[in-house]
Amino acid sequence: MIAYLLRRLGQAIVVVLLVSIIVFCLLHALPGGPARAILGQQATQAQISAFNKSQGYDDPLIVQYLRYLGQLLRGQLGYSYQLNENVGTLLAQRLPKTLVLTVIGVLVALLIAIPLGLLQAIRRNRPVDYALTAVTFVLYAMPLFFLGLLLIIGFSQDLHWFPPQAPQSDSLLTVLSQPAGLVLPVATLALVTIAAFSRYVRSAVLDNLSEEYVRTARAKGALEGRVLFRHVTRNALVPVVTLVGVYIPYLFSGSLIVEAMFNYPGMGLLFWNAAQTRDYPVLLAVALVVSVATVVGSLLVDIAYVFLDPRVRYVSV
């Protein structure tokens, strides 16, 4: 098992290095080069030359990349000339809020989607299955911004249950101290995720119900509830764990839309504002963080496999 985990860790490091190379190439592929992109179109050639010299952009590319890699290892993600602040500082302020929004949204989605998928599988081809399938298909096909707009109109403008705007503060504790303002952003992110997860749970449970070990357990006189929750559910969670890892980029992109809609002070709103002002260092740093998060998510999924599926341990020997 240790050899398997070390091998997966090594693969993750290689992927992160490749991601850093891609982001570095994107920086130098910007129109007019990084100096023109950062300083703007109004910058003179003398200013661009001085900026290139001061930042080392006139050095060979391999030297620039090694310097860039060294800066990343020290947590230096660049400097935002639009906001006049280090990008690392900006992300350190915003990333925890985005993680809180994403983690809460995923947990809510899992707590609802797993029982929902089990119910659909148990009651397959019955009215409750058809009704839940119709609802999940509508939610899955609905654009995230449209769903958020419907929630704002229904629960904020009409019913006045929740505020239309998320809590506004640089402090994470202050944001968490106003849970009413988090309900609509979390619900928007969770509802679409529930639609996807519940369908996978339903399919996985149906596949496992037809396996030999289920028939054997029933033949031995095991109670249906014990068969379902002790054996089937555990095996059905394996593809769901995979789905969580695959959904990490989607969740971050979804949080971008949700944060922009509800003015939530997270990394998604920072990315949205940076895109409008062409703040390229911020855009590339966010892209790098999301890519690394995706790699880390896949690594965590592989680690979870070791504990959920004994066959992974067997293959890794």
C-alpha positions as CSV (number, residue, x, y, z in Angstrom):
1,M,0.0,0.0,0.0
2,I,2.8,2.4,0.9
3,A,4.5,1.8,-2.5
4,Y,1.2,2.5,-4.2
5,L,0.7,5.8,-2.4
6,L,4.3,6.8,-3.0
7,R,3.9,6.1,-6.7
8,R,0.7,8.2,-6.9
9,L,2.4,11.0,-4.9
10,G,5.2,11.0,-7.4
11,Q,2.8,11.1,-10.3
12,A,1.0,14.0,-8.7
13,I,4.2,16.0,-8.3
14,V,5.0,15.4,-12.0
15,V,1.5,16.7,-13.0
16,V,1.9,19.8,-10.8
17,L,5.3,20.5,-12.5
18,L,3.6,20.2,-15.9
19,V,0.9,22.6,-14.8
20,S,3.5,25.1,-13.7
21,I,5.1,24.9,-17.1
22,I,1.7,25.5,-18.8
23,V,1.0,28.5,-16.6
24,F,4.5,29.9,-17.3
25,C,4.0,29.5,-21.0
26,L,0.6,31.2,-20.8
27,L,2.2,34.1,-19.1
28,H,4.7,34.6,-21.9
29,A,2.0,34.0,-24.6
30,L,0.0,37.0,-23.5
31,P,-0.4,39.7,-26.2
32,G,2.7,41.8,-26.2
33,G,4.4,39.6,-23.6
34,P,4.0,39.7,-19.8
35,A,5.2,43.3,-19.6
36,R,2.6,44.7,-22.0
37,A,-0.1,42.6,-20.4
38,I,0.7,43.8,-16.9
39,L,1.5,47.5,-17.6
40,G,-1.2,47.9,-20.2
41,Q,-1.4,49.3,-23.7
42,Q,-0.5,52.8,-22.6
43,A,3.0,51.8,-21.5
44,T,5.9,53.1,-23.6
45,Q,8.6,50.9,-25.0
46,A,11.1,52.4,-22.5
47,Q,8.8,51.4,-19.6
48,I,8.4,47.9,-21.0
49,S,12.2,47.5,-21.4
50,A,12.8,48.7,-17.9
51,F,10.1,46.4,-16.5
52,N,11.5,43.4,-18.4
53,K,15.0,44.1,-17.0
54,S,13.7,44.6,-13.4
55,Q,11.6,41.4,-13.5
56,G,14.2,39.3,-15.4
57,Y,12.0,38.8,-18.5
58,D,15.0,39.4,-20.7
59,D,16.8,36.4,-19.4
60,P,16.7,33.0,-21.2
61,L,13.4,31.2,-20.8
62,I,14.8,28.3,-18.8
63,V,16.3,30.7,-16.3
64,Q,13.0,32.5,-16.1
65,Y,11.1,29.3,-15.5
66,L,13.5,28.1,-12.7
67,R,13.2,31.5,-11.1
68,Y,9.4,31.2,-11.4
69,L,9.4,27.7,-10.0
70,G,11.5,28.9,-7.0
71,Q,9.0,31.7,-6.4
72,L,6.1,29.2,-6.4
73,L,7.9,27.0,-3.9
74,R,8.3,30.1,-1.6
75,G,4.6,30.9,-2.1
76,Q,5.2,33.9,-4.3
77,L,2.5,33.9,-7.0
78,G,3.2,37.3,-8.6
79,Y,2.2,40.8,-8.0
80,S,-1.1,42.5,-8.9
81,Y,-0.4,46.0,-10.3
82,Q,-4.2,46.6,-10.5
83,L,-4.7,46.0,-6.8
84,N,-1.2,47.0,-5.8
85,E,-0.8,43.8,-3.7
86,N,0.9,40.4,-3.8
87,V,-1.2,37.8,-5.4
88,G,-0.3,35.3,-2.7
89,T,-1.7,37.7,-0.1
90,L,-4.9,38.1,-2.1
91,L,-5.4,34.4,-2.5
92,A,-4.6,33.7,1.2
93,Q,-7.5,36.1,2.1
94,R,-10.0,34.7,-0.4
95,L,-9.1,31.0,-0.8
96,P,-10.4,29.9,2.7
97,K,-13.8,31.5,2.0
98,T,-14.0,29.6,-1.3
99,L,-13.0,26.4,0.4
100,V,-15.7,26.8,3.0
101,L,-18.3,27.5,0.4
102,T,-17.2,24.5,-1.7
103,V,-16.8,22.1,1.2
104,I,-20.2,22.9,2.7
105,G,-21.8,22.7,-0.7
106,V,-20.3,19.2,-1.3
107,L,-21.1,17.9,2.2
108,V,-24.7,19.1,1.8
109,A,-24.9,17.5,-1.6
110,L,-23.5,14.2,-0.4
111,L,-25.8,14.1,2.7
112,I,-28.8,14.5,0.4
113,A,-27.7,12.7,-2.7
114,I,-26.6,9.4,-1.1
115,P,-30.0,8.7,0.6
116,L,-31.8,10.1,-2.5
117,G,-29.9,7.7,-4.8
118,L,-30.5,4.8,-2.4
119,L,-34.2,5.6,-2.4
120,Q,-34.4,5.7,-6.2
121,A,-32.6,2.4,-6.5
122,I,-34.8,0.7,-3.9
123,R,-38.0,2.1,-5.5
124,R,-36.7,1.8,-9.1
125,N,-39.3,2.1,-11.9
126,R,-41.9,3.3,-9.4
127,P,-43.6,6.7,-9.2
128,V,-41.2,8.1,-6.6
129,D,-38.2,7.0,-8.8
130,Y,-39.8,8.7,-11.8
131,A,-40.6,11.9,-9.9
132,L,-37.1,12.2,-8.4
133,T,-35.5,11.4,-11.7
134,A,-37.4,14.2,-13.4
135,V,-36.4,16.7,-10.7
136,T,-32.7,15.7,-10.8
137,F,-32.7,15.9,-14.6
138,V,-34.2,19.4,-14.5
139,L,-31.6,20.6,-11.9
140,Y,-28.7,18.9,-13.8
141,A,-29.7,20.7,-17.0
142,M,-30.4,24.0,-15.4
143,P,-27.6,26.7,-15.8
144,L,-26.1,27.6,-12.4
145,F,-26.7,31.3,-12.8
146,F,-30.3,30.7,-13.7
147,L,-30.8,28.5,-10.7
148,G,-29.2,31.1,-8.4
149,L,-31.5,33.8,-9.9
150,L,-34.6,31.7,-9.2
151,L,-33.5,31.2,-5.6
152,I,-32.9,34.9,-5.1
153,I,-36.3,35.8,-6.6
154,G,-38.1,33.1,-4.7
155,F,-36.5,33.1,-1.2
156,S,-35.2,36.6,-1.0
157,Q,-37.4,38.9,-3.1
158,D,-40.7,37.1,-2.6
159,L,-40.5,35.3,0.7
160,H,-37.8,37.5,2.3
161,W,-36.3,34.5,4.1
162,F,-32.7,35.0,3.2
163,P,-30.6,38.0,2.1
164,P,-29.8,38.2,-1.6
165,Q,-26.1,39.0,-0.8
166,A,-23.6,36.9,1.0
167,P,-21.8,38.2,4.1
168,Q,-19.3,40.9,3.3
169,S,-16.1,40.8,5.3
170,D,-12.4,40.0,5.0
171,S,-12.6,37.8,8.1
172,L,-13.7,34.2,7.6
173,L,-15.2,34.1,11.1
174,T,-17.4,37.1,10.4
175,V,-18.6,35.4,7.2
176,L,-19.4,32.2,9.2
177,S,-21.2,34.2,11.9
178,Q,-23.9,35.2,9.4
179,P,-25.2,31.8,8.3
180,A,-28.4,33.2,6.7
181,G,-26.3,34.9,4.1
182,L,-24.7,31.6,3.2
183,V,-27.9,29.6,2.6
184,L,-28.6,30.7,-1.0
185,P,-25.0,30.4,-2.2
186,V,-24.6,27.0,-0.7
187,A,-28.0,25.9,-2.0
188,T,-27.2,27.0,-5.5
189,L,-23.9,25.1,-5.5
190,A,-25.4,22.0,-3.8
191,L,-28.6,21.5,-5.8
192,V,-26.8,21.0,-9.1
193,T,-24.2,18.7,-7.4
194,I,-27.0,16.7,-5.8
195,A,-28.5,16.1,-9.3
196,A,-25.3,14.6,-10.5
197,F,-24.3,12.6,-7.4
198,S,-27.8,11.1,-6.9
199,R,-27.8,9.6,-10.4
200,Y,-24.4,8.0,-9.9
201,V,-25.5,6.6,-6.5
202,R,-28.6,5.2,-8.1
203,S,-26.7,3.5,-10.9
204,A,-24.0,2.2,-8.6
205,V,-26.5,0.7,-6.1
206,L,-28.5,-1.0,-8.9
207,D,-25.3,-2.5,-10.3
208,N,-24.3,-3.9,-6.9
209,L,-27.8,-5.2,-6.2
210,S,-27.3,-7.6,-9.1
211,E,-24.0,-8.9,-7.9
212,E,-23.4,-12.5,-6.6
213,Y,-22.4,-11.4,-3.1
214,V,-25.9,-9.8,-2.6
215,R,-27.7,-12.9,-3.6
216,T,-25.4,-14.9,-1.4
217,A,-26.1,-12.7,1.6
218,R,-29.8,-12.9,1.0
219,A,-29.6,-16.7,0.7
220,K,-27.9,-16.8,4.1
221,G,-30.9,-15.0,5.6
222,A,-29.3,-11.6,6.1
223,L,-31.8,-8.8,6.6
224,E,-32.5,-6.6,3.6
225,G,-31.4,-3.5,5.5
226,R,-28.1,-5.1,6.6
227,V,-27.4,-6.2,3.0
228,L,-28.2,-2.7,1.7
229,F,-26.3,-0.6,4.2
230,R,-23.4,-2.9,5.2
231,H,-22.5,-4.3,1.8
232,V,-24.1,-2.5,-1.1
233,T,-23.7,1.1,0.1
234,R,-20.0,0.8,0.8
235,N,-19.3,-0.7,-2.6
236,A,-21.6,1.9,-4.3
237,L,-19.7,4.8,-2.7
238,V,-16.5,4.0,-4.7
239,P,-17.7,5.6,-7.9
240,V,-19.1,8.5,-5.9
241,V,-15.6,9.1,-4.4
242,T,-14.3,9.2,-8.0
243,L,-17.0,11.7,-8.9
244,V,-16.0,14.0,-6.1
245,G,-12.5,14.1,-7.3
246,V,-13.5,14.7,-10.9
247,Y,-16.0,17.4,-9.9
248,I,-13.3,19.5,-8.1
249,P,-12.7,21.7,-11.2
250,Y,-16.4,22.0,-11.8
251,L,-17.0,23.0,-8.2
252,F,-14.4,25.7,-8.4
253,S,-15.9,27.0,-11.6
254,G,-19.3,26.8,-10.1
255,S,-18.2,28.8,-7.1
256,L,-16.9,31.5,-9.5
257,I,-20.4,32.0,-10.8
258,V,-22.0,31.7,-7.4
259,E,-19.6,34.1,-5.8
260,A,-20.1,36.6,-8.6
261,M,-23.9,36.3,-8.3
262,F,-24.1,36.7,-4.5
263,N,-21.1,39.0,-4.2
264,Y,-19.4,36.4,-2.0
265,P,-15.8,37.6,-1.1
266,G,-14.0,34.5,-2.2
267,M,-11.5,33.5,-4.9
268,G,-14.2,33.2,-7.5
269,L,-15.2,36.8,-7.1
270,L,-11.5,37.8,-7.2
271,F,-11.1,35.9,-10.5
272,W,-14.2,37.5,-11.9
273,N,-13.0,41.0,-11.1
274,A,-9.5,40.2,-12.4
275,A,-11.0,39.1,-15.7
276,Q,-12.9,42.4,-16.1
277,T,-9.7,44.4,-15.3
278,R,-7.3,42.1,-17.2
279,D,-5.3,41.5,-14.1
280,Y,-3.3,38.6,-15.7
281,P,-1.1,37.7,-12.6
282,V,-4.3,37.1,-10.6
283,L,-5.9,35.1,-13.4
284,L,-2.9,32.8,-13.9
285,A,-2.4,32.4,-10.2
286,V,-6.1,31.3,-9.7
287,A,-5.7,28.9,-12.7
288,L,-2.6,27.4,-11.1
289,V,-4.3,27.0,-7.7
290,V,-7.4,25.3,-9.2
291,S,-5.1,23.0,-11.3
292,V,-3.2,22.0,-8.2
293,A,-6.4,21.5,-6.3
294,T,-7.6,19.2,-9.0
295,V,-4.4,17.1,-8.8
296,V,-4.6,17.0,-5.0
297,G,-8.2,16.0,-5.2
298,S,-7.4,13.1,-7.5
299,L,-4.6,12.0,-5.1
300,L,-7.0,12.1,-2.2
301,V,-9.5,10.0,-4.2
302,D,-6.8,7.4,-4.8
303,I,-5.9,7.3,-1.1
304,A,-9.6,6.9,-0.3
305,Y,-9.8,4.0,-2.7
306,V,-7.2,2.1,-0.6
307,F,-9.6,2.2,2.4
308,L,-12.9,1.7,0.4
309,D,-11.8,-1.0,-2.0
310,P,-9.4,-3.8,-0.7
311,R,-8.7,-4.7,-4.4
312,V,-6.6,-1.5,-4.7
313,R,-4.4,-2.8,-1.9
314,Y,-4.0,-6.1,-3.6
315,V,-3.0,-4.5,-6.9
316,S,-0.5,-2.2,-5.2
317,V,1.4,-5.1,-3.6
